[in-house]
Amino acid sequence: MLTMAITEKLFGSIAIIAVVLVVLIIIVSCIKIVPQATAFVVERLGAYIGTWGVGLHFKLPFVDKVARRVSLKEQVIDFKPQPVITKDNVTMQIDTVVFFQITDPKLYAYGVVNPIMAIENLTATTLRNIIGELELDQTLTSREIINTKMRTQLDVATDPWGIKVNRVELKNIIPPREIQDSMEKQMKAERERREKILQAEGEKKSTILVAEGHKERAILDAQAEKEAAILRAEAKKEAMMREAEGQAAAILKVQQANAEGIRLIKEAGADQAVLQIKSLEAFAKAAEGQATKIIIPSEIQGLAGALTALKETVKD
């Protein structure tokens, strides 16, 4: 009896502990923490009741459930190359990269069955439609235009799914092999053409530099010759001026000496005859110059005659 009582009591304790553990597990399972940049779509008995944002949340046990965990971060999908045909019937392979973000978790959860597959198929269809309106050359040179058109059309189409397409990039455009060969030849020819143009421009610049060097040298030579001529003319002018100044100074000295002699004669009290003789000597010196005609005053002429007569008398 005692053993049975102990056993019943033990089983009772175990049962209580089990019930407590189950209750704790249920309570813990009803506590939900939503991390940053994530949203939980919650259903009650299969019906949508709300979207939980960041933070701590509680749900009813066995009634509420988290139907979908949705990431609100920007996502990237790299689709495999898609065959497209241009307006001029050229088949090429184009692979695209789509950057999108979920803006409405409810529409994302209930709007479409497989959103990623839906975006891929929609991207392929949109790409074919856009490329079908362009020729090969336009396709190769209009990436930005194609990206913008695709982003606009995809954004409108995915809006009912709670998805916003931020941008679309054409990752690779792969034309047929023969077109690639033709493009490579064209690029090679273009590189050779540019090389020739650069070479011609280099030669032209070199010729211009040489001509400018010759021109500069000629200008410098002309300036040097001009400066030398100016210096020679200034030197000659200076020499003539110094020579004229010397002659003027000599004449001034002679005149000063004559004036001084006359002054001394006057101070000595010389008579008129002496003065006439001195004048005659002055005219004699003047006769030694380059003048061909000399006018002698009558008084001096008379004096000269008297001196001649006196000379003859002395000789007799």
Protein Blocks (a to p, Z undefined) as FASTA:
>chain_A
ZZmmmmmmmmmmmmmmmmmmmmmmmmmmmpccddehiacdddeehiafbdcdedddddde
hkbccfbdcdfbdcdddddddddddfkopacddddddddddfblklmmmmpmblmlmmmm
mmmmmmmmmmmmpcfklmmmmmmmmmmmmmmmmmmmmmmnopacfbdcdfbacddfklmm
mmmmmmmmmmmmmmmmmmmmmmmmmmmmmmmmmmmmmmmmmmmmmmmmmmmmmmmmmmmm
mmmmmmmmmmmmmmmmmmmmmmmmmmnopafklmmmmmmmmmmmmmmmmbfbdcddfklm
mmmmmmmmmmmmmmZZ
